[in-house]
């Protein structure tokens, strides 16, 4: 009987010892897993806490210009739009493209490149008509239908619009406010719609009117426009200019774009319009 008690006591003592060892091992593992920052167990963290992905992606310069192109796309492979996109990519330049719905039906092979290469897409109506005089709803149907067209091709609906000819009235502004879209015009016109065979006029008008915060109007319909724009970018980048989208330019200038309001640029001379008309 004494031997049985002795054996039982030894078993109890062994159990206590083993339990203590297991607890110590568990505590040690817990301590390793909660090691202080900088130890081998701490996951590596990036240094981008205060910098957004968009901020790091915006081309950097001393001065900024937003190039915009209306009425596209033009052509598929080897067309004007593809050549322009290739040139912008080589130069790390962003731009805003105001697209027409009816043209996307024929020329859509470039659609996936716009957003993936840092550009911005805007709405330029479905049928390229004057919203102030050729619609009874202030362009509501023309713009909303084109929103759907663009989203179907790119996966995203535009957040900006440009009326054909820059023409608007109170009805147009009311419709754009309803659709949640700012109205983007320009303060530099290259006149490529008039001198569409002269690349030097396009280049020179961009150079002569370059200023921090301007929005430039072009059309990716003409070979001369592509040549003139790319030549101007090469020259102005040497002067410290960077080329960004309209929304990037607004962000850089601390401007919040509001639906139904008109923006011609982001220089000290530009005034935001929220009522009235243009051309009518």
JOVENHU-V26298 format. One record per backbone hydrogen bond with DSSP energy under -1.0 kcal/mol. NH is the residue of the N-H (numbers start at 1). CO is the residue of the C=O. If there is no record, write none. Layout:
nh	co
NH	CO
NH	CO
This chain:
nh	co
5	1
6	2
7	3
8	4
9	5
10	6
11	7
12	8
13	9
14	10
15	11
16	12
17	13
18	14
19	15
20	16
21	17
22	18
23	19
24	20
25	21
26	22
27	23
28	24
29	25
30	26
31	27
32	28
33	29
34	30
35	32
39	36
42	39
51	48
56	52
57	53
58	54
62	240
63	240
65	242
66	214
68	216
69	96
70	218
79	76
81	74
83	79
84	80
85	81
86	82
87	83
88	84
89	85
90	86
91	87
92	89
93	88
94	243
96	67
97	120
98	69
99	122
100	72
101	125
102	126
104	100
107	103
111	108
113	110
117	113
118	115
119	114
120	95
122	97
123	160
124	99
134	130
143	139
144	140
145	141
146	142
147	143
148	144
149	145
150	146
151	147
152	148
153	149
154	150
155	151
161	182
162	123
166	163
167	164
173	169
174	170
175	171
176	172
177	173
178	174
179	175
181	176
183	261
184	161
185	263
187	215
188	215
190	217
194	191
195	191
198	195
202	198
203	199
204	200
205	201
206	202
207	203
208	204
209	205
213	64
214	211
216	66
217	188
218	68
221	219
226	222
227	223
228	224
229	225
230	226
231	227
232	228
233	229
234	230
235	231
236	232
237	233
240	237
241	236
242	63
244	65
249	245
250	246
251	247
252	248
253	249
254	251
255	250
260	181
261	258
262	273
263	183
266	213
270	267
273	262
278	168
